[in-house]
């Protein structure tokens, strides 16, 4: 195939906000999965309990640990920048916006915050709900996973700045889409699906941009694997979904419709936790206990 498809954007009104169709982009060649994923780099942060990772560029990653500081590293493991959380609390999750700003959740203050020009600004403050996990979308919105104060409800809320645009909580039968409990990483796919790694449900839960359930993935039958234990989640340029499997020390790769494609289980992963993918589809994986971040080539 030669040439390109010009961009097409169609907007519709749904749940009080404007939805866009995924924009057509230049025709990219399909990237086949490698027969054997390759470990490219291991970054030793020198800290235990590395939780989230967010790609700033091909060469720089943000991480946060079990402390009150977000840290920017290059691929040689050199610390380039640190940002101390001014509330004195430990952030629960971090993300990077399209403009390169850092976003983090602070459950104790019930806030979502953004770092611009080294200044921390509160953009969302909640009442009755506690924000835990966050991702930045292709449109510039934020998707925030939050639990109710009593811990009995979980929902995903879309924000444009501080304005709430959409709530995703129940399926078409009025049943909760997500289990109660706070370990639920989130990512927006290239086709605008919203992908949540729901740890207590042992599932990846995927809804479309209007919040309608598309599928649940609960693991792949294999004689060498035990129960699926999802933690971090990310997506790539092929609309593939990657989720860390903490107990099985591997990564599950799915297509956009929830079909299992393969494991990444040959790179010596130990308790993989946070995930992100750079613009070249290289995967970064944090190991919770070792303090290492591994860069893996899988396509």
C-alpha positions in Angstrom: 0.0 0.0 0.0 1.3 3.4 -0.9 0.3 7.0 0.0 -1.7 8.1 3.0 -5.2 8.7 4.2 -6.1 12.2 5.1 -7.3 13.0 8.6 -11.0 12.6 9.3 -12.6 13.7 12.5 -16.3 13.2 13.3 -17.8 14.5 16.6 -20.9 13.4 18.3 -22.5 14.2 21.6 -22.5 11.5 24.3 -22.9 11.7 28.1 -22.6 15.5 27.9 -19.3 15.7 26.1 -18.1 15.7 22.5 -16.7 12.4 21.2 -14.3 12.2 18.3 -13.8 9.3 16.0 -10.2 8.1 15.9 -8.4 10.2 13.4 -7.1 8.5 10.3 -3.3 8.8 10.2 -0.6 8.1 7.7 -0.6 4.5 6.7 2.0 2.9 9.0 3.5 -0.5 8.3 2.2 -3.3 10.6 4.9 -4.2 13.1 5.0 -7.9 13.7 5.8 -9.2 17.1 9.3 -10.4 17.5 9.8 -14.2 17.9 11.9 -13.4 21.0 11.5 -10.0 22.8 14.8 -8.4 23.5 16.0 -6.7 26.7 17.7 -3.5 25.5 18.5 -1.6 28.7 18.3 -2.0 32.5 18.1 1.2 34.5 18.9 0.8 38.2 17.3 3.6 40.1 18.8 2.6 43.4 15.4 2.6 45.1 13.1 -0.2 46.1 9.4 -0.2 45.3 9.4 1.5 41.9 5.7 1.9 41.1 4.8 3.9 38.0 6.8 4.8 34.9 5.9 7.4 32.3 7.9 8.1 29.1 8.9 11.7 28.5 10.8 10.8 25.4 12.7 7.9 23.8 15.6 8.7 26.2 14.0 10.0 29.4 11.5 8.4 31.8 9.7 9.7 34.9 9.3 7.3 37.8 8.0 7.4 41.3 9.0 5.3 44.2 7.8 4.7 47.8 8.7 8.2 48.7 7.6 11.8 48.1 9.7 12.6 45.0 9.1 12.0 41.3 12.4 11.4 39.4 13.5 11.8 35.8 16.2 9.4 34.5 18.0 8.9 31.2 18.6 5.5 29.8 22.0 5.4 31.5 20.4 5.6 34.9 21.5 9.2 35.5 19.1 11.2 37.6 18.2 14.3 35.6 15.6 16.0 37.7 13.6 15.5 40.9 10.3 17.0 41.9 9.3 16.9 45.6 5.6 16.6 46.3 4.8 19.8 48.3 2.0 18.2 50.3 4.5 15.8 51.8 2.5 12.8 50.6 3.5 9.9 48.3 1.9 10.1 44.9 -0.1 7.1 43.8 0.3 7.4 40.1 2.0 9.6 37.5 1.4 10.4 33.8 2.9 12.7 31.2 0.7 15.0 29.1 1.0 15.6 25.4 2.8 18.9 26.2 5.3 17.1 28.4 4.0 18.2 31.8 3.8 15.8 34.8 0.5 14.8 36.3 0.2 12.9 39.6 -2.5 11.8 42.0 -2.4 12.5 45.7 -5.0 10.3 47.5 -4.5 11.9 50.9 -5.4 15.4 49.7 -7.9 14.0 47.2 -6.3 15.9 44.4 -4.9 15.5 40.9 -2.0 17.8 40.3 0.1 19.0 37.3 3.7 20.3 37.3 4.2 23.2 34.9 7.5 25.1 34.9 8.5 23.5 38.2 5.3 24.7 39.8 2.8 22.3 41.2 -0.9 23.2 40.5 -4.0 21.4 41.8 -6.3 20.9 38.9 -8.9 18.5 40.5 -10.0 18.3 44.1 -12.6 15.7 45.0 -15.2 15.4 47.7 -16.4 11.9 48.7 -14.0 10.2 46.3 -10.3 9.4 46.3 -8.2 9.6 43.1 -5.7 6.8 42.6 -4.7 6.2 38.9 -4.5 8.6 36.0 -3.6 8.7 32.3 -3.5 11.5 29.7 -5.5 11.0 26.5 -4.8 11.8 22.9 -7.3 14.7 23.1 -5.5 16.2 26.2 -8.1 15.0 28.7 -7.3 13.2 31.8 -8.9 9.8 32.8 -8.9 9.3 36.6 -9.8 6.1 38.5 -11.3 6.9 41.9 -12.8 5.0 44.8 -15.6 6.2 47.0 -14.7 7.1 50.6 -16.3 3.8 51.9 -14.3 1.8 49.3 -17.4 0.2 47.9 -17.5 2.0 44.5 -15.0 2.6 41.7 -15.4 4.7 38.6 -13.5 6.3 35.8 -14.0 10.0 35.3 -12.9 12.1 32.3 -11.7 15.6 32.9 -10.9 18.5 30.6 -8.8 20.6 32.9 -10.8 20.7 36.1 -14.1 20.2 34.3 -15.8 16.8 34.6 -16.9 15.5 31.2 -17.8 11.9 31.6 -18.3 9.2 34.2 -17.9 5.5 33.5 -19.1 3.1 36.3 -21.8 0.7 35.2 -22.5 -1.6 32.3 -25.7 -1.7 30.3 -27.4 -3.8 33.0 -26.5 -1.4 35.7 -23.8 -3.7 37.2 -20.4 -2.2 38.3 -17.8 -2.4 35.5 -14.9 -2.5 38.0 -14.3 -4.2 41.4 -13.9 -2.1 44.5 -10.3 -1.6 45.5 -7.6 0.8 44.4 -5.1 -1.1 42.2 -6.4 -0.3 38.8 -4.0 1.1 36.2 -5.5 2.9 33.2 -4.5 3.6 29.6 -6.3 5.0 26.5 -5.8 2.9 23.4 -5.2 4.4 19.9 -8.8 3.5 18.9 -9.9 5.6 21.9 -10.9 2.5 24.0 -10.3 2.9 27.7 -8.3 0.0 29.2 -8.2 -0.7 32.9 -6.1 -3.4 34.6 -8.4 -4.4 37.5 -6.3 -6.3 39.9 -8.9 -7.5 42.3 -11.0 -8.8 39.4 -8.0 -10.4 37.8 -9.0 -8.8 34.6 -8.3 -6.2 31.9 -11.6 -4.3 31.4 -12.0 -2.5 28.2 -14.8 0.0 27.3 -15.2 2.2 24.2 -15.0 5.9 24.5 -18.7 6.2 25.3 -18.2 3.8 28.3 -19.8 0.7 26.8 -18.2 -2.6 27.7 -16.3 -4.2 24.9 -14.6 -7.1 26.6 -13.0 -8.5 29.7 -9.7 -10.4 29.5 -9.0 -12.7 32.4 -5.8 -14.4 31.3 -4.7 -17.0 28.9 -5.0 -20.7 29.5 -1.5 -22.2 29.9 -0.1 -25.0 31.8 2.8 -22.9 32.9 0.9 -19.9 34.3 -1.2 -19.4 37.4 -4.0 -16.9 38.0 -3.7 -13.6 36.1 -2.4 -10.8 38.4 -2.7 -7.6 36.4 -0.9 -4.4 37.5 0.4 -1.8 35.0 -1.2 -1.4 31.6 -0.3 0.5 28.4 -1.0 0.4 24.7 1.1 0.9 21.5 0.8 2.3 18.0 -0.7 -1.0 16.8 -3.6 -0.6 19.3 -2.1 -3.6 21.2 -2.7 -3.8 24.9 0.1 -4.8 27.3 -0.5 -5.6 30.9 2.0 -6.6 33.6 1.3 -9.9 35.4 2.9 -9.5 38.8 2.8 -13.0 40.2 3.7 -14.7 36.9 6.6 -12.3 36.1 5.5 -11.6 32.6 3.7 -9.3 30.3 0.5 -10.2 28.4 0.1 -8.7 24.9 -3.5 -8.6 23.5 -4.9 -7.2 20.3 -7.4 -4.4 20.4 -10.3 -6.9 20.6 -8.9 -8.7 23.6 -7.4 -11.7 21.8 -4.2 -13.0 23.4 -1.1 -12.7 21.2 1.8 -13.7 23.4 3.7 -13.4 26.6 6.9 -11.4 27.3 8.5 -13.8 29.7 12.1 -14.2 28.6 13.6 -10.9 29.9 14.2 -11.9 33.6 11.3 -9.9 34.9 10.7 -9.9 38.6 7.4 -8.6 39.8 6.7 -6.3 36.9 4.5 -3.4 37.9 4.3 -0.1 36.0 4.4 0.0 32.2 4.7 2.6 29.4 5.6 2.6 25.7 7.6 5.2 23.9 6.9 6.5 20.4 9.0 3.7 18.9 7.0 1.1 20.7 9.7 0.2 23.1 8.3 -1.1 26.4 9.5 0.2 29.8 8.7 -2.0 32.8 9.3 -1.2 36.5 10.1 -4.1 38.8 8.5 -3.3 42.1 11.1 -4.7 44.5 14.4 -4.4 42.6 14.3 -0.7 41.8 15.0 -1.5 38.1 13.3 -0.3 35.0 13.8 -2.5 32.0 13.5 -1.4 28.3 12.3 -4.2 26.1 11.9 -4.4 22.3 9.0 -6.6 21.3 8.1 -5.5 17.8 
